[in-house]
Amino acid sequence: MLLTALGAGAFALAGCAKSTPVAGAPSPNANVSSASARWTANIQSVTQSRGDVAQSTRDRSYGSLTWTHGDGSQLTNASIVFTYAGQERFLSWAIVAGSCGTPSLPLIPLSNFPELNISSGGRAQVTTSLPIEFPTNGTYHVDVYKDRQGGMDALVGCGNMKLQK
């Protein structure tokens, strides 16, 4: 009986004891490192007007974007894949603040985003470094344009970005 009482008392004291973390050990409640965070987007085609004709069409275009930390604090990496059903062979793209449909300027000049060269099969893929700090909050989207001007009238695809930690 004495041993049971001592065991219960030791257990109660252990429950009140404060533990000290071991240096270098991960915290049990730690989130995934911000260095492994990434923004992702599924890109879908948008409705486009076709010249003077009183109609609009939606190409069957689609793709994805992954945006991650780069080699320095002012660099990020972006990888975009886009399958395009339109006639243009070169497309432009940009990362833009806000949600799809928000008319806004790209985070950096459009010339910093390399063009998408559409293959004969309709697919383009680019992986590049961008001179921009990786954001850990906010609302962003990727726009794909049929020209280097980047206007809303040239928009062929858009995807809202989500931060994954």
C-alpha positions as CSV (number, residue, x, y, z in Angstrom):
1,M,0.0,0.0,0.0
2,L,2.9,2.3,0.8
3,L,4.4,1.6,-2.6
4,T,1.1,2.4,-4.3
5,A,0.9,5.7,-2.5
6,L,4.5,6.6,-3.3
7,G,3.9,5.7,-7.0
8,A,0.8,7.8,-7.2
9,G,2.6,10.8,-5.6
10,A,5.5,10.5,-7.9
11,F,3.2,10.4,-10.9
12,A,1.3,13.5,-9.7
13,L,4.6,15.4,-9.2
14,A,5.8,14.3,-12.6
15,G,2.6,15.8,-14.1
16,C,3.4,19.2,-12.6
17,A,7.1,19.1,-13.5
18,K,8.2,21.6,-16.2
19,S,10.1,20.0,-19.0
20,T,13.0,21.7,-20.7
21,P,13.4,21.4,-24.4
22,V,16.5,19.8,-25.8
23,A,18.5,22.1,-28.0
24,G,18.0,21.3,-31.6
25,A,15.1,19.0,-31.1
26,P,11.9,19.9,-33.0
27,S,9.0,21.3,-31.0
28,P,6.1,18.8,-30.7
29,N,3.6,21.5,-31.9
30,A,5.9,23.0,-34.5
31,N,4.4,23.8,-37.9
32,V,6.1,22.7,-41.1
33,S,9.2,24.9,-41.7
34,S,8.4,28.0,-43.6
35,A,11.3,27.1,-45.9
36,S,9.2,24.2,-47.2
37,A,6.2,26.4,-47.8
38,R,4.9,26.8,-51.3
39,W,2.2,28.5,-53.3
40,T,0.3,26.4,-55.8
41,A,-2.4,27.1,-58.4
42,N,-4.5,25.2,-60.8
43,I,-4.9,27.3,-64.0
44,Q,-8.1,27.2,-65.9
45,S,-9.0,28.9,-69.2
46,V,-11.1,32.1,-69.1
47,T,-13.9,33.3,-71.4
48,Q,-12.5,35.4,-74.2
49,S,-14.2,37.7,-76.7
50,R,-13.3,37.0,-80.3
51,G,-12.8,40.2,-82.2
52,D,-15.8,42.0,-83.6
53,V,-17.9,38.9,-83.5
54,A,-20.6,39.0,-80.9
55,Q,-19.6,35.8,-79.2
56,S,-17.2,34.6,-76.6
57,T,-15.4,31.3,-76.3
58,R,-13.7,29.3,-73.6
59,D,-10.6,27.4,-74.8
60,R,-9.9,24.1,-73.2
61,S,-6.7,25.2,-71.7
62,Y,-5.4,24.3,-68.2
63,G,-2.2,24.0,-66.2
64,S,-0.5,24.4,-62.8
65,L,2.0,26.6,-61.0
66,T,4.2,25.9,-58.1
67,W,6.1,28.9,-56.4
68,T,8.7,28.2,-53.8
69,H,11.6,29.7,-51.9
70,G,14.8,30.4,-53.9
71,D,18.5,30.3,-53.1
72,G,18.4,33.7,-51.4
73,S,16.0,35.9,-49.4
74,Q,15.2,37.9,-52.5
75,L,14.8,34.9,-54.9
76,T,12.0,32.5,-55.5
77,N,11.5,29.6,-57.9
78,A,8.4,29.2,-60.1
79,S,7.5,26.2,-62.2
80,I,4.5,26.5,-64.6
81,V,3.0,23.9,-66.9
82,F,0.3,25.0,-69.3
83,T,-1.6,23.2,-72.1
84,Y,-3.2,25.7,-74.5
85,A,-5.8,25.1,-77.2
86,G,-5.5,28.5,-78.8
87,Q,-3.6,29.7,-81.9
88,E,-0.8,31.6,-80.2
89,R,2.6,29.9,-80.0
90,F,4.1,32.2,-77.3
91,L,2.2,33.1,-74.1
92,S,3.2,35.4,-71.3
93,W,2.4,34.8,-67.6
94,A,2.7,36.7,-64.3
95,I,2.1,36.3,-60.6
96,V,-0.4,39.0,-59.6
97,A,-1.8,40.2,-56.2
98,G,-5.5,39.5,-55.5
99,S,-7.8,36.8,-56.8
100,C,-8.6,35.9,-60.4
101,G,-10.5,38.7,-62.2
102,T,-8.8,41.4,-60.1
103,P,-7.2,43.9,-62.5
104,S,-3.8,44.5,-61.0
105,L,-0.2,44.8,-62.0
106,P,2.1,41.8,-61.7
107,L,4.3,41.7,-58.5
108,I,7.4,42.3,-60.7
109,P,7.6,43.5,-64.3
110,L,6.1,41.1,-66.9
111,S,9.5,41.0,-68.6
112,N,10.9,39.0,-65.6
113,F,8.6,36.1,-66.4
114,P,10.0,34.0,-69.3
115,E,7.6,33.3,-72.1
116,L,5.8,30.0,-72.5
117,N,6.7,28.4,-75.8
118,I,3.7,26.3,-76.9
119,S,4.8,23.0,-78.5
120,S,3.0,21.4,-81.5
121,G,1.1,19.3,-78.9
122,G,-0.1,22.5,-77.2
123,R,2.0,22.1,-74.0
124,A,4.5,24.5,-72.5
125,Q,6.6,24.2,-69.4
126,V,9.0,26.7,-67.7
127,T,11.0,26.6,-64.5
128,T,12.6,29.9,-63.5
129,S,14.0,32.0,-60.7
130,L,12.2,35.2,-60.0
131,P,13.8,38.3,-58.2
132,I,11.1,38.6,-55.5
133,E,10.9,37.8,-51.8
134,F,8.7,34.8,-50.9
135,P,5.5,36.0,-49.3
136,T,4.1,34.1,-46.4
137,N,0.6,35.6,-46.5
138,G,-1.7,37.5,-48.8
139,T,-3.8,36.7,-51.8
140,Y,-2.2,35.9,-55.2
141,H,-3.1,34.4,-58.6
142,V,-1.3,33.6,-61.8
143,D,-2.5,35.0,-65.1
144,V,-1.6,33.7,-68.6
145,Y,-1.8,36.1,-71.5
146,K,-1.7,35.8,-75.2
147,D,0.7,38.7,-75.6
148,R,3.5,40.5,-73.7
149,Q,1.3,43.5,-72.9
150,G,-0.6,41.6,-70.2
151,G,-3.9,43.3,-70.4
152,M,-7.2,41.8,-69.2
153,D,-8.3,41.6,-72.9
154,A,-5.3,39.3,-73.6
155,L,-6.0,36.9,-70.6
156,V,-6.4,33.2,-71.6
157,G,-6.0,31.5,-68.2
158,C,-6.0,32.2,-64.5
159,G,-5.5,30.3,-61.3
160,N,-5.9,31.4,-57.6
161,M,-2.9,30.5,-55.5
162,K,-3.0,28.7,-52.2
163,L,-0.2,28.7,-49.6
164,Q,0.7,25.3,-48.4
165,K,2.9,25.1,-45.3
